[in-house]
Amino acid sequence: MTRSEINEGAAWARHTLRKPEPVAAKPKLTQTERIAAWMAENRKAENGGTAQTRAAVEQTRRDLSTPGSAFTVGAERYAADGSRWQRVA
């Protein structure tokens, strides 16, 4: 038996038994597509649906390039509530 004979027999049986035609299955996403969709959802959740402002990006860039400000142990920083904290590790 060949694939075409099998398909013809299945079509005849569906017609005889008055069964509906099979619905084409939705193609599964590849691993790359699933990861891309997952990353997009996470990025959207992290940003709260909004992008960073240019001022915030520029401030971060200045902080990272200024010696002793951003990631030096003992450097003091202001938190979002205005309090100061000291980096310990």
C-alpha positions as CSV (number, residue, x, y, z in Angstrom):
1,M,0.0,0.0,0.0
2,T,1.2,3.5,-0.8
3,R,0.5,6.7,1.1
4,S,-2.0,7.9,-1.6
5,E,-4.0,4.6,-1.3
6,I,-4.1,5.1,2.5
7,N,-5.3,8.6,2.1
8,E,-8.0,7.6,-0.5
9,G,-9.2,4.9,1.9
10,A,-9.4,7.3,4.8
11,A,-11.3,9.8,2.6
12,W,-13.8,7.1,1.5
13,A,-14.3,6.0,5.1
14,R,-15.0,9.6,6.2
15,H,-17.4,10.1,3.4
16,T,-19.2,6.8,4.0
17,L,-19.5,7.3,7.8
18,R,-20.3,11.0,7.3
19,K,-17.3,12.2,9.4
20,P,-15.9,15.7,9.1
21,E,-12.7,16.4,7.2
22,P,-9.7,16.5,9.5
23,V,-8.7,20.0,10.5
24,A,-5.1,20.9,9.8
25,A,-3.1,21.0,13.0
26,K,-1.6,24.3,14.0
27,P,2.2,24.0,13.5
28,K,4.3,23.8,16.6
29,L,6.7,26.7,17.3
30,T,10.4,25.9,17.1
31,Q,12.5,26.1,20.2
32,T,14.0,29.4,19.0
33,E,10.5,30.9,18.5
34,R,9.3,29.7,21.9
35,I,12.4,31.3,23.6
36,A,11.9,34.6,21.6
37,A,8.3,34.8,22.7
38,W,9.2,34.0,26.3
39,M,12.0,36.7,26.3
40,A,9.6,39.2,24.9
41,E,7.0,38.5,27.6
42,N,9.7,38.8,30.3
43,R,11.1,42.0,28.8
44,K,7.6,43.5,28.8
45,A,7.0,42.5,32.4
46,E,10.3,43.9,33.6
47,N,9.7,47.2,31.9
48,G,6.1,47.4,33.0
49,G,5.2,47.8,29.3
50,T,7.2,51.1,29.0
51,A,10.6,51.7,27.7
52,Q,13.4,53.5,29.7
53,T,13.7,57.2,29.3
54,R,16.7,58.6,27.7
55,A,17.6,60.5,30.9
56,A,17.6,57.3,32.9
57,V,19.8,55.6,30.4
58,E,22.2,58.5,30.3
59,Q,22.4,58.7,34.2
60,T,23.1,54.9,34.3
61,R,25.9,55.4,31.7
62,R,27.4,58.2,33.7
63,D,27.2,56.2,37.0
64,L,29.0,53.3,35.4
65,S,31.7,55.3,33.9
66,T,32.4,57.4,37.1
67,P,35.1,55.8,39.2
68,G,34.0,55.0,42.8
69,S,30.3,55.7,42.2
70,A,28.5,52.6,41.0
71,F,30.0,49.3,41.9
72,T,32.8,50.1,44.3
73,V,32.6,48.5,47.7
74,G,31.8,51.3,50.2
75,A,30.3,53.6,47.7
76,E,27.2,55.4,48.9
77,R,24.2,55.6,46.8
78,Y,20.7,57.1,47.1
79,A,17.8,54.7,47.0
80,A,14.5,55.4,45.3
81,D,13.0,56.6,48.6
82,G,15.8,59.1,49.2
83,S,17.6,57.1,51.9
84,R,21.4,56.4,51.5
85,W,22.9,53.0,51.5
86,Q,26.4,51.7,51.3
87,R,27.5,48.9,49.0
88,V,29.0,46.1,51.1
89,A,29.9,43.4,48.6
